[in-house]
């Protein structure tokens, strides 16, 4: 199932992480209602830079999403996912910005004597 939207995971991205998430068939815990919708809710929240309470209703109750996010964070799940993704990185999206590299004040727009 392809979730549409600017902030949603593509199918290939979902395939890379879905087996790392709790609640899948065969786990001892109760199966999650919809891990993909949950992850899409998190992506939406962080990419749109909104408070938890402003999540659209289509994702479910924001308090439930926040609680689940907190539980997974305490278990170190996000760290495992990010570590796996970094190991498998193709480096296409690496970038350097001004928060990392500072230029000397004369490097930008200095008037030349020519």
C-alpha positions as CSV (number, residue, x, y, z in Angstrom):
1,X,0.0,0.0,0.0
2,X,1.5,3.3,-1.1
3,X,0.9,6.1,1.4
4,X,0.6,9.3,-0.5
5,X,1.8,12.7,0.6
6,X,4.7,14.9,0.7
7,X,5.9,13.7,4.1
8,X,5.1,10.0,3.7
9,X,7.6,7.1,3.2
10,X,7.9,5.7,-0.3
11,X,7.4,1.9,-0.6
12,X,11.1,1.2,-1.0
13,X,11.9,3.2,2.2
14,X,9.2,1.3,4.1
15,X,10.5,-2.0,3.0
16,X,13.9,-1.2,4.5
17,X,12.6,-0.6,8.0
18,X,9.3,-2.5,8.4
19,X,10.9,-5.7,9.8
20,X,12.7,-3.8,12.5
21,X,9.5,-2.4,14.1
22,X,7.6,-4.2,16.9
23,X,4.1,-5.5,16.5
24,X,4.6,-7.5,13.3
25,X,3.1,-11.0,13.1
26,X,5.2,-13.5,15.1
27,X,6.2,-11.0,17.8
28,X,5.3,-11.8,21.4
29,X,3.7,-8.3,21.8
30,X,0.3,-7.3,20.6
31,X,0.4,-6.5,16.9
32,X,0.5,-2.8,16.1
33,X,-2.5,-1.4,14.3
34,X,-0.5,0.2,11.5
35,X,3.2,0.8,11.9
36,X,3.5,2.6,8.5
37,X,0.8,5.1,9.4
38,X,2.5,5.7,12.7
39,X,5.9,6.3,11.1
40,X,4.3,8.6,8.6
41,X,2.7,10.5,11.4
42,X,6.2,11.0,13.0
43,X,7.7,12.1,9.7
44,X,4.8,14.5,9.1
45,X,5.2,16.0,12.6
46,X,8.9,16.5,12.4
47,X,9.0,17.7,8.7
48,X,6.1,20.1,9.2
49,X,7.6,21.3,12.5
50,X,4.3,21.1,14.4
51,X,3.5,20.3,18.0
52,X,2.1,16.8,18.7
53,X,-1.4,18.1,19.3
54,X,-1.5,19.6,15.7
55,X,-1.1,16.2,14.0
56,X,-4.0,15.7,11.5
57,X,-6.7,13.4,12.7
58,X,-6.0,10.9,9.9
59,X,-3.0,9.7,12.0
60,X,-5.1,9.0,15.1
61,X,-5.0,10.5,18.6
62,X,-1.8,12.5,19.1
63,X,-1.4,11.4,22.7
64,X,-1.3,7.7,21.6
65,X,1.2,8.5,18.9
66,X,3.4,10.5,21.3
67,X,3.3,7.7,23.9
68,X,4.2,5.1,21.3
69,X,7.0,7.3,20.0
70,X,8.4,7.7,23.6
71,X,8.2,3.9,24.3
72,X,10.1,3.1,21.1
73,X,12.7,5.8,21.9
74,X,13.3,4.4,25.4
75,X,13.8,1.0,23.9
76,X,16.5,2.4,21.5
77,X,14.5,1.4,18.4
78,X,15.1,4.7,16.6
79,X,18.8,4.5,17.2
80,X,18.9,1.0,15.7
81,X,16.9,2.1,12.7
82,X,19.1,5.2,12.1
83,X,22.3,3.1,12.5
84,X,21.1,0.6,10.0
85,X,20.2,3.3,7.5
86,X,23.6,5.0,8.0
87,X,25.5,1.8,7.3
88,X,23.5,1.3,4.1
89,X,23.8,4.9,3.0
90,X,24.6,5.7,-0.6
91,X,25.6,9.2,0.5
92,X,23.3,10.9,-2.0
93,X,21.8,13.3,0.5
94,X,24.9,14.3,2.5
95,X,25.4,18.0,2.6
96,X,27.2,20.7,4.4
97,X,25.6,23.9,5.5
98,X,26.4,27.0,7.4
99,X,25.7,25.4,10.8
100,X,28.7,23.2,10.2
101,X,31.1,25.3,8.1
102,X,31.9,28.9,8.7
103,X,33.4,31.1,6.1
104,X,35.7,34.0,6.8
105,X,33.9,37.4,6.7
106,X,35.9,38.4,3.6
107,X,34.9,35.2,1.7
108,X,31.4,36.5,0.8
109,X,30.9,39.4,-1.5
110,X,34.1,41.3,-1.0
111,X,34.7,44.1,-3.5
112,X,37.5,43.5,-5.8
113,X,40.0,46.2,-6.8
114,X,39.7,45.4,-10.5
